[in-house]
Amino acid sequence: MLTIKRIYEEYKQDVFCYLISLTNNPTLSEDLVSETFLSAIKSLPKFRGDSSIKTWLFSIARYTWYDYLRKNKEEISFEELAQNYLVDKANLESMVIKGEIADKVLALLEKETFKTSDIVKMRIEGYAFYDIAIKHGISESSARVVDFRAKKKIREILEKEGLKDE
């Protein structure tokens, strides 16, 4: 039987590095590591062993980070998320063009199937492919392919209409 002390000692550095990759903030990551292991302690009896302990901890860490974002992040509109989905801010000359692109992306998504549109919107909102796959009953790789193809199609349309700077 694994003890939480052994799990903590073995995986704390991995969880910390994973959280650094998500947050880019070492201080915040340290706090989230603590919260992650507190959550792990509470849910250890429920751990069925369907995945590795490391995968399980990373999942808890990811949801701990999501909770932090929900509680502490300023409200960001869906339109702001959409305009950052396809376009690198550094490539645009003005916020006007950026707003046009966001509007166009949203309009193009309305023309897609519900599944494609929902997958892209979930990615825009920051969901992991794992979560998208579960919601839609598909594999992670299928979710990635749908997202990639939709993004490619949207980029091509934006380029044809002259709304995208390269």
VMD Tcl script that builds the backbone (N, CA, C; Angstrom):
set m [mol new atoms 498]
animate dup $m
set s [atomselect $m all]
$s set {name element resname resid chain x y z} {
  {N N MET 1 A 0.847 -1.192 0.000}
  {CA C MET 1 A 0.000 0.000 0.000}
  {C C MET 1 A 0.884 1.245 0.000}
  {N N LEU 2 A 0.536 2.158 -0.838}
  {CA C LEU 2 A 1.298 3.395 -0.928}
  {C C LEU 2 A 0.853 4.371 0.148}
  {N N THR 3 A 1.822 4.979 0.779}
  {CA C THR 3 A 1.492 6.003 1.762}
  {C C THR 3 A 1.601 7.362 1.093}
  {N N ILE 4 A 0.874 8.312 1.607}
  {CA C ILE 4 A 0.901 9.651 1.019}
  {C C ILE 4 A 2.290 10.261 1.162}
  {N N LYS 5 A 2.997 9.922 2.243}
  {CA C LYS 5 A 4.358 10.440 2.429}
  {C C LYS 5 A 5.267 9.954 1.309}
  {N N ARG 6 A 5.175 8.674 0.993}
  {CA C ARG 6 A 6.001 8.108 -0.079}
  {C C ARG 6 A 5.618 8.708 -1.436}
  {N N ILE 7 A 4.329 8.848 -1.658}
  {CA C ILE 7 A 3.850 9.447 -2.911}
  {C C ILE 7 A 4.357 10.880 -3.023}
  {N N TYR 8 A 4.255 11.624 -1.934}
  {CA C TYR 8 A 4.713 13.013 -1.937}
  {C C TYR 8 A 6.204 13.091 -2.246}
  {N N GLU 9 A 6.992 12.293 -1.549}
  {CA C GLU 9 A 8.445 12.327 -1.753}
  {C C GLU 9 A 8.828 11.928 -3.172}
  {N N GLU 10 A 8.117 10.966 -3.717}
  {CA C GLU 10 A 8.461 10.461 -5.044}
  {C C GLU 10 A 8.007 11.388 -6.175}
  {N N TYR 11 A 6.881 12.065 -5.998}
  {CA C TYR 11 A 6.285 12.803 -7.112}
  {C C TYR 11 A 6.209 14.321 -6.944}
  {N N LYS 12 A 6.613 14.854 -5.804}
  {CA C LYS 12 A 6.456 16.299 -5.588}
  {C C LYS 12 A 7.203 17.118 -6.637}
  {N N GLN 13 A 8.410 16.687 -7.013}
  {CA C GLN 13 A 9.186 17.441 -7.999}
  {C C GLN 13 A 8.528 17.371 -9.381}
  {N N ASP 14 A 8.012 16.193 -9.748}
  {CA C ASP 14 A 7.325 16.051 -11.039}
  {C C ASP 14 A 6.080 16.934 -11.098}
  {N N VAL 15 A 5.314 16.931 -10.022}
  {CA C VAL 15 A 4.101 17.755 -9.974}
  {C C VAL 15 A 4.475 19.234 -10.027}
  {N N PHE 16 A 5.530 19.605 -9.309}
  {CA C PHE 16 A 5.990 20.995 -9.321}
  {C C PHE 16 A 6.390 21.420 -10.739}
  {N N CYS 17 A 7.175 20.586 -11.418}
  {CA C CYS 17 A 7.605 20.914 -12.792}
  {C C CYS 17 A 6.404 21.015 -13.730}
  {N N TYR 18 A 5.446 20.113 -13.558}
  {CA C TYR 18 A 4.239 20.151 -14.384}
  {C C TYR 18 A 3.480 21.463 -14.155}
  {N N LEU 19 A 3.335 21.849 -12.902}
  {CA C LEU 19 A 2.620 23.090 -12.596}
  {C C LEU 19 A 3.382 24.318 -13.077}
  {N N ILE 20 A 4.706 24.276 -13.027}
  {CA C ILE 20 A 5.511 25.383 -13.576}
  {C C ILE 20 A 5.204 25.534 -15.064}
  {N N SER 21 A 5.081 24.396 -15.760}
  {CA C SER 21 A 4.798 24.460 -17.201}
  {C C SER 21 A 3.430 25.078 -17.475}
  {N N LEU 22 A 2.508 24.935 -16.540}
  {CA C LEU 22 A 1.175 25.517 -16.707}
  {C C LEU 22 A 1.126 26.979 -16.285}
  {N N THR 23 A 1.792 27.302 -15.179}
  {CA C THR 23 A 1.637 28.628 -14.583}
  {C C THR 23 A 2.742 29.615 -14.928}
  {N N ASN 24 A 3.926 29.109 -15.237}
  {CA C ASN 24 A 5.114 29.957 -15.431}
  {C C ASN 24 A 5.389 30.818 -14.202}
  {N N ASN 25 A 5.027 30.309 -13.031}
  {CA C ASN 25 A 5.181 31.057 -11.791}
  {C C ASN 25 A 5.588 30.082 -10.677}
  {N N PRO 26 A 6.870 30.080 -10.279}
  {CA C PRO 26 A 7.336 29.132 -9.262}
  {C C PRO 26 A 6.630 29.263 -7.910}
  {N N THR 27 A 6.370 30.475 -7.478}
  {CA C THR 27 A 5.716 30.675 -6.184}
  {C C THR 27 A 4.300 30.112 -6.203}
  {N N LEU 28 A 3.558 30.442 -7.245}
  {CA C LEU 28 A 2.206 29.914 -7.391}
  {C C LEU 28 A 2.244 28.393 -7.500}
  {N N SER 29 A 3.203 27.871 -8.247}
  {CA C SER 29 A 3.317 26.421 -8.418}
  {C C SER 29 A 3.549 25.717 -7.089}
  {N N GLU 30 A 4.367 26.306 -6.214}
  {CA C GLU 30 A 4.591 25.719 -4.886}
  {C C GLU 30 A 3.281 25.639 -4.108}
  {N N ASP 31 A 2.501 26.706 -4.158}
  {CA C ASP 31 A 1.206 26.709 -3.473}
  {C C ASP 31 A 0.278 25.647 -4.054}
  {N N LEU 32 A 0.272 25.551 -5.380}
  {CA C LEU 32 A -0.606 24.581 -6.037}
  {C C LEU 32 A -0.161 23.146 -5.774}
  {N N VAL 33 A 1.148 22.920 -5.601}
  {CA C VAL 33 A 1.634 21.581 -5.242}
  {C C VAL 33 A 1.035 21.182 -3.897}
  {N N SER 34 A 1.056 22.095 -2.942}
  {CA C SER 34 A 0.477 21.814 -1.621}
  {C C SER 34 A -1.006 21.482 -1.735}
  {N N GLU 35 A -1.727 22.292 -2.496}
  {CA C GLU 35 A -3.160 22.047 -2.676}
  {C C GLU 35 A -3.412 20.728 -3.405}
  {N N THR 36 A -2.549 20.423 -4.365}
  {CA C THR 36 A -2.683 19.170 -5.109}
  {C C THR 36 A -2.561 17.978 -4.173}
  {N N PHE 37 A -1.553 17.994 -3.312}
  {CA C PHE 37 A -1.366 16.861 -2.410}
  {C C PHE 37 A -2.433 16.814 -1.318}
  {N N LEU 38 A -2.965 17.952 -0.915}
  {CA C LEU 38 A -4.097 17.937 0.016}
  {C C LEU 38 A -5.304 17.267 -0.636}
  {N N SER 39 A -5.552 17.600 -1.891}
  {CA C SER 39 A -6.649 16.959 -2.625}
  {C C SER 39 A -6.383 15.472 -2.808}
  {N N ALA 40 A -5.127 15.126 -3.062}
  {CA C ALA 40 A -4.766 13.716 -3.242}
  {C C ALA 40 A -5.005 12.930 -1.954}
  {N N ILE 41 A -4.672 13.527 -0.819}
  {CA C ILE 41 A -4.906 12.865 0.470}
  {C C ILE 41 A -6.392 12.572 0.640}
  {N N LYS 42 A -7.226 13.554 0.309}
  {CA C LYS 42 A -8.675 13.387 0.452}
  {C C LYS 42 A -9.229 12.318 -0.483}
  {N N SER 43 A -8.634 12.215 -1.678}
  {CA C SER 43 A -9.203 11.292 -2.659}
  {C C SER 43 A -8.405 9.998 -2.822}
  {N N LEU 44 A -7.375 9.782 -2.017}
  {CA C LEU 44 A -6.582 8.554 -2.122}
  {C C LEU 44 A -7.424 7.284 -1.969}
  {N N PRO 45 A -8.382 7.251 -1.039}
  {CA C PRO 45 A -9.203 6.038 -0.934}
  {C C PRO 45 A -10.017 5.743 -2.204}
  {N N LYS 46 A -10.283 6.770 -2.996}
  {CA C LYS 46 A -11.062 6.589 -4.227}
  {C C LYS 46 A -10.192 6.183 -5.414}
  {N N PHE 47 A -8.861 6.280 -5.267}
  {CA C PHE 47 A -7.962 5.955 -6.376}
  {C C PHE 47 A -8.090 4.470 -6.698}
  {N N ARG 48 A -8.512 4.171 -7.945}
  {CA C ARG 48 A -8.769 2.795 -8.361}
  {C C ARG 48 A -7.573 2.143 -9.026}
  {N N GLY 49 A -6.588 2.928 -9.402}
  {CA C GLY 49 A -5.420 2.360 -10.061}
  {C C GLY 49 A -5.596 2.185 -11.556}
  {N N ASP 50 A -6.612 2.838 -12.142}
  {CA C ASP 50 A -6.819 2.755 -13.592}
  {C C ASP 50 A -5.688 3.429 -14.355}
  {N N SER 51 A -5.016 4.356 -13.706}
  {CA C SER 51 A -3.881 5.047 -14.317}
  {C C SER 51 A -2.734 5.014 -13.316}
  {N N SER 52 A -1.587 5.498 -13.743}
  {CA C SER 52 A -0.457 5.549 -12.816}
  {C C SER 52 A -0.711 6.637 -11.776}
  {N N ILE 53 A -0.017 6.538 -10.672}
  {CA C ILE 53 A -0.135 7.559 -9.620}
  {C C ILE 53 A 0.261 8.920 -10.183}
  {N N LYS 54 A 1.306 8.945 -10.995}
  {CA C LYS 54 A 1.788 10.203 -11.562}
  {C C LYS 54 A 0.702 10.846 -12.427}
  {N N THR 55 A 0.061 10.064 -13.274}
  {CA C THR 55 A -1.020 10.572 -14.122}
  {C C THR 55 A -2.164 11.097 -13.263}
  {N N TRP 56 A -2.502 10.352 -12.241}
  {CA C TRP 56 A -3.565 10.748 -11.316}
  {C C TRP 56 A -3.218 12.071 -10.644}
  {N N LEU 57 A -1.974 12.202 -10.167}
  {CA C LEU 57 A -1.543 13.450 -9.524}
  {C C LEU 57 A -1.539 14.616 -10.503}
  {N N PHE 58 A -1.098 14.370 -11.742}
  {CA C PHE 58 A -1.099 15.437 -12.747}
  {C C PHE 58 A -2.521 15.904 -13.027}
  {N N SER 59 A -3.449 14.964 -13.041}
  {CA C SER 59 A -4.850 15.320 -13.261}
  {C C SER 59 A -5.361 16.187 -12.105}
  {N N ILE 60 A -5.040 15.799 -10.888}
  {CA C ILE 60 A -5.433 16.600 -9.725}
  {C C ILE 60 A -4.779 17.975 -9.798}
  {N N ALA 61 A -3.502 18.018 -10.178}
  {CA C ALA 61 A -2.776 19.293 -10.288}
  {C C ALA 61 A -3.429 20.196 -11.330}
  {N N ARG 62 A -3.796 19.608 -12.481}
  {CA C ARG 62 A -4.426 20.393 -13.541}
  {C C ARG 62 A -5.748 20.994 -13.054}
  {N N TYR 63 A -6.561 20.179 -12.392}
  {CA C TYR 63 A -7.836 20.692 -11.898}
  {C C TYR 63 A -7.643 21.687 -10.754}
  {N N THR 64 A -6.605 21.521 -9.965}
  {CA C THR 64 A -6.279 22.501 -8.925}
  {C C THR 64 A -5.931 23.832 -9.568}
  {N N TRP 65 A -5.168 23.775 -10.656}
  {CA C TRP 65 A -4.809 24.993 -11.388}
  {C C TRP 65 A -6.053 25.635 -11.999}
  {N N TYR 66 A -6.928 24.798 -12.610}
  {CA C TYR 66 A -8.171 25.331 -13.174}
  {C C TYR 66 A -8.988 26.033 -12.092}
  {N N ASP 67 A -9.090 25.414 -10.919}
  {CA C ASP 67 A -9.830 26.034 -9.819}
  {C C ASP 67 A -9.217 27.369 -9.441}
  {N N TYR 68 A -7.894 27.412 -9.381}
  {CA C TYR 68 A -7.205 28.668 -9.068}
  {C C TYR 68 A -7.563 29.735 -10.101}
  {N N LEU 69 A -7.517 29.359 -11.382}
  {CA C LEU 69 A -7.833 30.322 -12.439}
  {C C LEU 69 A -9.261 30.831 -12.319}
  {N N ARG 70 A -10.185 29.920 -12.055}
  {CA C ARG 70 A -11.586 30.322 -11.923}
  {C C ARG 70 A -11.780 31.294 -10.760}
  {N N LYS 71 A -11.087 31.056 -9.677}
  {CA C LYS 71 A -11.268 31.887 -8.485}
  {C C LYS 71 A -10.515 33.208 -8.554}
  {N N ASN 72 A -9.400 33.249 -9.272}
  {CA C ASN 72 A -8.517 34.407 -9.194}
  {C C ASN 72 A -8.310 35.175 -10.485}
  {N N LYS 73 A -8.768 34.655 -11.569}
  {CA C LYS 73 A -8.503 35.314 -12.838}
  {C C LYS 73 A -9.586 36.327 -13.147}
  {N N GLU 74 A -9.164 37.409 -13.775}
  {CA C GLU 74 A -10.124 38.400 -14.232}
  {C C GLU 74 A -11.020 37.746 -15.274}
  {N N GLU 75 A -12.220 38.264 -15.386}
  {CA C GLU 75 A -13.123 37.759 -16.405}
  {C C GLU 75 A -12.566 38.065 -17.788}
  {N N ILE 76 A -12.473 37.041 -18.603}
  {CA C ILE 76 A -12.034 37.216 -19.982}
  {C C ILE 76 A -13.175 36.732 -20.856}
  {N N SER 77 A -13.573 37.539 -21.790}
  {CA C SER 77 A -14.698 37.175 -22.639}
  {C C SER 77 A -14.303 36.072 -23.610}
  {N N PHE 78 A -15.304 35.369 -24.086}
  {CA C PHE 78 A -15.072 34.318 -25.068}
  {C C PHE 78 A -14.428 34.900 -26.318}
  {N N GLU 79 A -14.826 36.109 -26.684}
  {CA C GLU 79 A -14.263 36.752 -27.872}
  {C C GLU 79 A -12.759 36.983 -27.709}
  {N N GLU 80 A -12.334 37.396 -26.510}
  {CA C GLU 80 A -10.904 37.594 -26.265}
  {C C GLU 80 A -10.150 36.275 -26.372}
  {N N LEU 81 A -10.748 35.217 -25.847}
  {CA C LEU 81 A -10.109 33.911 -25.952}
  {C C LEU 81 A -10.031 33.471 -27.410}
  {N N ALA 82 A -11.097 33.714 -28.167}
  {CA C ALA 82 A -11.131 33.318 -29.574}
  {C C ALA 82 A -10.067 34.041 -30.377}
  {N N GLN 83 A -9.882 35.319 -30.118}
  {CA C GLN 83 A -8.903 36.048 -30.910}
  {C C GLN 83 A -7.479 35.624 -30.576}
  {N N ASN 84 A -7.258 35.057 -29.410}
  {CA C ASN 84 A -5.928 34.565 -29.060}
  {C C ASN 84 A -5.704 33.129 -29.517}
  {N N TYR 85 A -6.751 32.448 -29.924}
  {CA C TYR 85 A -6.679 31.043 -30.316}
  {C C TYR 85 A -5.868 30.844 -31.582}
  {N N LEU 86 A -6.111 31.645 -32.584}
  {CA C LEU 86 A -5.454 31.474 -33.875}
  {C C LEU 86 A -4.342 32.474 -34.130}
  {N N VAL 87 A -4.374 33.587 -33.452}
  {CA C VAL 87 A -3.531 34.707 -33.841}
  {C C VAL 87 A -2.551 35.066 -32.738}
  {N N ASP 88 A -1.317 35.241 -33.107}
  {CA C ASP 88 A -0.292 35.716 -32.188}
  {C C ASP 88 A -0.384 37.233 -32.143}
  {N N LYS 89 A -0.532 37.801 -30.963}
  {CA C LYS 89 A -0.697 39.247 -30.820}
  {C C LYS 89 A 0.429 40.025 -31.491}
  {N N ALA 90 A 1.639 39.506 -31.441}
  {CA C ALA 90 A 2.788 40.233 -31.985}
  {C C ALA 90 A 2.690 40.407 -33.490}
  {N N ASN 91 A 1.893 39.581 -34.154}
  {CA C ASN 91 A 1.790 39.654 -35.610}
  {C C ASN 91 A 0.756 40.663 -36.093}
  {N N LEU 92 A 0.020 41.262 -35.205}
  {CA C LEU 92 A -1.055 42.158 -35.629}
  {C C LEU 92 A -0.679 43.609 -35.421}
  {N N GLU 93 A -1.131 44.441 -36.327}
  {CA C GLU 93 A -0.799 45.859 -36.234}
  {C C GLU 93 A -1.750 46.619 -35.335}
  {N N SER 94 A -2.971 46.143 -35.202}
  {CA C SER 94 A -3.907 46.917 -34.388}
  {C C SER 94 A -4.967 46.028 -33.761}
  {N N MET 95 A -5.588 46.545 -32.713}
  {CA C MET 95 A -6.668 45.829 -32.049}
  {C C MET 95 A -7.902 45.733 -32.941}
  {N N VAL 96 A -8.047 46.638 -33.876}
  {CA C VAL 96 A -9.185 46.604 -34.796}
  {C C VAL 96 A -9.134 45.339 -35.633}
  {N N ILE 97 A -7.964 45.071 -36.200}
  {CA C ILE 97 A -7.805 43.864 -37.012}
  {C C ILE 97 A -8.046 42.638 -36.146}
  {N N LYS 98 A -7.518 42.664 -34.940}
  {CA C LYS 98 A -7.677 41.545 -34.020}
  {C C LYS 98 A -9.151 41.285 -33.724}
  {N N GLY 99 A -9.907 42.345 -33.509}
  {CA C GLY 99 A -11.337 42.209 -33.258}
  {C C GLY 99 A -12.079 41.648 -34.455}
  {N N GLU 100 A -11.692 42.072 -35.658}
  {CA C GLU 100 A -12.301 41.545 -36.878}
  {C C GLU 100 A -12.041 40.050 -36.998}
  {N N ILE 101 A -10.836 39.653 -36.681}
  {CA C ILE 101 A -10.485 38.239 -36.767}
  {C C ILE 101 A -11.302 37.429 -35.765}
  {N N ALA 102 A -11.423 37.924 -34.544}
  {CA C ALA 102 A -12.208 37.222 -33.526}
  {C C ALA 102 A -13.652 37.068 -33.976}
  {N N ASP 103 A -14.225 38.141 -34.511}
  {CA C ASP 103 A -15.604 38.075 -35.003}
  {C C ASP 103 A -15.734 37.050 -36.118}
  {N N LYS 104 A -14.774 37.038 -37.023}
  {CA C LYS 104 A -14.803 36.112 -38.153}
  {C C LYS 104 A -14.654 34.665 -37.676}
  {N N VAL 105 A -13.754 34.429 -36.716}
  {CA C VAL 105 A -13.571 33.076 -36.173}
  {C C VAL 105 A -14.881 32.578 -35.577}
  {N N LEU 106 A -15.541 33.419 -34.803}
  {CA C LEU 106 A -16.810 33.015 -34.196}
  {C C LEU 106 A -17.876 32.749 -35.254}
  {N N ALA 107 A -17.912 33.571 -36.290}
  {CA C ALA 107 A -18.877 33.364 -37.378}
  {C C ALA 107 A -18.586 32.056 -38.115}
  {N N LEU 108 A -17.322 31.771 -38.354}
  {CA C LEU 108 A -16.949 30.529 -39.039}
  {C C LEU 108 A -17.294 29.306 -38.190}
  {N N LEU 109 A -17.134 29.412 -36.892}
  {CA C LEU 109 A -17.468 28.289 -36.011}
  {C C LEU 109 A -18.957 27.973 -36.048}
  {N N GLU 110 A -19.785 28.988 -36.233}
  {CA C GLU 110 A -21.229 28.764 -36.311}
  {C C GLU 110 A -21.608 27.918 -37.519}
  {N N LYS 111 A -20.771 27.919 -38.552}
  {CA C LYS 111 A -21.054 27.161 -39.770}
  {C C LYS 111 A -20.596 25.707 -39.668}
  {N N GLU 112 A -19.799 25.397 -38.659}
  {CA C GLU 112 A -19.292 24.037 -38.485}
  {C C GLU 112 A -20.336 23.162 -37.796}
  {N N THR 113 A -20.085 21.842 -37.791}
  {CA C THR 113 A -20.965 20.938 -37.060}
  {C C THR 113 A -20.871 21.271 -35.577}
  {N N PHE 114 A -21.876 20.839 -34.825}
  {CA C PHE 114 A -21.857 21.115 -33.388}
  {C C PHE 114 A -20.600 20.541 -32.751}
  {N N LYS 115 A -20.279 19.303 -33.118}
  {CA C LYS 115 A -19.120 18.629 -32.519}
  {C C LYS 115 A -17.837 19.414 -32.781}
  {N N THR 116 A -17.608 19.786 -34.036}
  {CA C THR 116 A -16.395 20.532 -34.389}
  {C C THR 116 A -16.374 21.870 -33.673}
  {N N SER 117 A -17.483 22.562 -33.726}
  {CA C SER 117 A -17.577 23.873 -33.082}
  {C C SER 117 A -17.328 23.766 -31.582}
  {N N ASP 118 A -17.925 22.766 -30.957}
  {CA C ASP 118 A -17.772 22.604 -29.517}
  {C C ASP 118 A -16.333 22.243 -29.149}
  {N N ILE 119 A -15.700 21.392 -29.941}
  {CA C ILE 119 A -14.305 21.026 -29.674}
  {C C ILE 119 A -13.417 22.255 -29.746}
  {N N VAL 120 A -13.589 23.055 -30.791}
  {CA C VAL 120 A -12.770 24.265 -30.940}
  {C C VAL 120 A -13.058 25.243 -29.799}
  {N N LYS 121 A -14.327 25.424 -29.466}
  {CA C LYS 121 A -14.666 26.342 -28.370}
  {C C LYS 121 A -14.088 25.859 -27.042}
  {N N MET 122 A -14.106 24.550 -26.817}
  {CA C MET 122 A -13.524 24.022 -25.587}
  {C C MET 122 A -12.017 24.270 -25.550}
  {N N ARG 123 A -11.351 24.132 -26.705}
  {CA C ARG 123 A -9.908 24.427 -26.755}
  {C C ARG 123 A -9.660 25.907 -26.493}
  {N N ILE 124 A -10.497 26.754 -27.075}
  {CA C ILE 124 A -10.364 28.196 -26.859}
  {C C ILE 124 A -10.489 28.512 -25.370}
  {N N GLU 125 A -11.385 27.807 -24.697}
  {CA C GLU 125 A -11.607 28.042 -23.273}
  {C C GLU 125 A -10.551 27.384 -22.398}
  {N N GLY 126 A -9.624 26.643 -23.012}
  {CA C GLY 126 A -8.509 26.085 -22.255}
  {C C GLY 126 A -8.659 24.645 -21.813}
  {N N TYR 127 A -9.670 23.945 -22.291}
  {CA C TYR 127 A -9.834 22.550 -21.911}
  {C C TYR 127 A -8.744 21.694 -22.544}
  {N N ALA 128 A -8.341 20.670 -21.839}
  {CA C ALA 128 A -7.354 19.722 -22.347}
  {C C ALA 128 A -8.046 18.772 -23.326}
  {N N PHE 129 A -7.263 18.218 -24.254}
  {CA C PHE 129 A -7.830 17.271 -25.213}
  {C C PHE 129 A -8.431 16.065 -24.494}
  {N N TYR 130 A -7.865 15.688 -23.378}
  {CA C TYR 130 A -8.384 14.575 -22.589}
  {C C TYR 130 A -9.833 14.848 -22.183}
  {N N ASP 131 A -10.084 16.040 -21.662}
  {CA C ASP 131 A -11.432 16.414 -21.222}
  {C C ASP 131 A -12.404 16.499 -22.397}
  {N N ILE 132 A -11.924 17.019 -23.514}
  {CA C ILE 132 A -12.750 17.118 -24.723}
  {C C ILE 132 A -13.126 15.724 -25.210}
  {N N ALA 133 A -12.141 14.832 -25.215}
  {CA C ALA 133 A -12.376 13.462 -25.675}
  {C C ALA 133 A -13.435 12.773 -24.822}
  {N N ILE 134 A -13.347 12.945 -23.528}
  {CA C ILE 134 A -14.330 12.333 -22.630}
  {C C ILE 134 A -15.726 12.883 -22.916}
  {N N LYS 135 A -15.840 14.193 -23.051}
  {CA C LYS 135 A -17.151 14.806 -23.291}
  {C C LYS 135 A -17.783 14.297 -24.585}
  {N N HIS 136 A -16.964 14.145 -25.629}
  {CA C HIS 136 A -17.502 13.771 -26.938}
  {C C HIS 136 A -17.423 12.272 -27.231}
  {N N GLY 137 A -16.897 11.506 -26.306}
  {CA C GLY 137 A -16.822 10.062 -26.494}
  {C C GLY 137 A -15.897 9.655 -27.630}
  {N N ILE 138 A -14.799 10.388 -27.779}
  {CA C ILE 138 A -13.817 10.091 -28.823}
  {C C ILE 138 A -12.437 9.996 -28.179}
  {N N SER 139 A -11.459 9.568 -28.963}
  {CA C SER 139 A -10.099 9.492 -28.437}
  {C C SER 139 A -9.477 10.889 -28.395}
  {N N GLU 140 A -8.427 11.021 -27.587}
  {CA C GLU 140 A -7.711 12.301 -27.529}
  {C C GLU 140 A -7.162 12.664 -28.897}
  {N N SER 141 A -6.636 11.660 -29.607}
  {CA C SER 141 A -6.056 11.958 -30.923}
  {C C SER 141 A -7.132 12.418 -31.899}
  {N N SER 142 A -8.334 11.877 -31.807}
  {CA C SER 142 A -9.425 12.346 -32.669}
  {C C SER 142 A -9.778 13.794 -32.351}
  {N N ALA 143 A -9.795 14.131 -31.074}
  {CA C ALA 143 A -10.076 15.517 -30.682}
  {C C ALA 143 A -9.000 16.449 -31.229}
  {N N ARG 144 A -7.752 16.007 -31.179}
  {CA C ARG 144 A -6.643 16.812 -31.713}
  {C C ARG 144 A -6.795 17.016 -33.220}
  {N N VAL 145 A -7.177 15.956 -33.919}
  {CA C VAL 145 A -7.331 16.040 -35.376}
  {C C VAL 145 A -8.462 17.001 -35.738}
  {N N VAL 146 A -9.597 16.885 -35.063}
  {CA C VAL 146 A -10.725 17.787 -35.336}
  {C C VAL 146 A -10.303 19.233 -35.089}
  {N N ASP 147 A -9.626 19.477 -33.977}
  {CA C ASP 147 A -9.168 20.831 -33.652}
  {C C ASP 147 A -8.173 21.333 -34.698}
  {N N PHE 148 A -7.215 20.498 -35.063}
  {CA C PHE 148 A -6.196 20.892 -36.046}
  {C C PHE 148 A -6.838 21.239 -37.387}
  {N N ARG 149 A -7.740 20.374 -37.855}
  {CA C ARG 149 A -8.378 20.610 -39.154}
  {C C ARG 149 A -9.244 21.866 -39.140}
  {N N ALA 150 A -9.968 22.072 -38.057}
  {CA C ALA 150 A -10.807 23.275 -37.959}
  {C C ALA 150 A -9.937 24.524 -37.940}
  {N N LYS 151 A -8.855 24.485 -37.176}
  {CA C LYS 151 A -7.942 25.628 -37.105}
  {C C LYS 151 A -7.332 25.912 -38.477}
  {N N LYS 152 A -6.936 24.850 -39.166}
  {CA C LYS 152 A -6.340 25.002 -40.497}
  {C C LYS 152 A -7.349 25.625 -41.462}
  {N N LYS 153 A -8.579 25.128 -41.434}
  {CA C LYS 153 A -9.632 25.645 -42.309}
  {C C LYS 153 A -9.902 27.121 -42.020}
  {N N ILE 154 A -9.976 27.469 -40.746}
  {CA C ILE 154 A -10.230 28.863 -40.362}
  {C C ILE 154 A -9.083 29.752 -40.808}
  {N N ARG 155 A -7.854 29.296 -40.605}
  {CA C ARG 155 A -6.690 30.087 -41.041}
  {C C ARG 155 A -6.719 30.334 -42.545}
  {N N GLU 156 A -7.041 29.272 -43.310}
  {CA C GLU 156 A -7.080 29.415 -44.771}
  {C C GLU 156 A -8.128 30.441 -45.194}
  {N N ILE 157 A -9.284 30.396 -44.577}
  {CA C ILE 157 A -10.345 31.355 -44.908}
  {C C ILE 157 A -9.912 32.767 -44.535}
  {N N LEU 158 A -9.314 32.924 -43.365}
  {CA C LEU 158 A -8.841 34.249 -42.942}
  {C C LEU 158 A -7.779 34.784 -43.898}
  {N N GLU 159 A -6.894 33.910 -44.343}
  {CA C GLU 159 A -5.846 34.340 -45.276}
  {C C GLU 159 A -6.443 34.767 -46.613}
  {N N LYS 160 A -7.437 34.010 -47.109}
  {CA C LYS 160 A -8.092 34.366 -48.374}
  {C C LYS 160 A -8.770 35.726 -48.282}
  {N N GLU 161 A -9.317 36.019 -47.112}
  {CA C GLU 161 A -10.023 37.285 -46.930}
  {C C GLU 161 A -9.085 38.411 -46.495}
  {N N GLY 162 A -7.814 38.094 -46.375}
  {CA C GLY 162 A -6.830 39.119 -46.029}
  {C C GLY 162 A -6.900 39.596 -44.594}
  {N N LEU 163 A -7.443 38.784 -43.711}
  {CA C LEU 163 A -7.573 39.184 -42.311}
  {C C LEU 163 A -6.442 38.674 -41.434}
  {N N LYS 164 A -5.517 37.944 -42.005}
  {CA C LYS 164 A -4.449 37.381 -41.187}
  {C C LYS 164 A -3.108 37.875 -41.674}
  {N N ASP 165 A -2.294 38.379 -40.763}
  {CA C ASP 165 A -0.928 38.774 -41.095}
  {C C ASP 165 A -0.018 37.590 -40.872}
  {N N GLU 166 A 0.923 37.398 -41.739}
  {CA C GLU 166 A 1.900 36.307 -41.575}
  {C C GLU 166 A 3.193 36.849 -41.066}
}
mol reanalyze $m
mol bondsrecalc $m
mol representation Tube
mol addrep $m
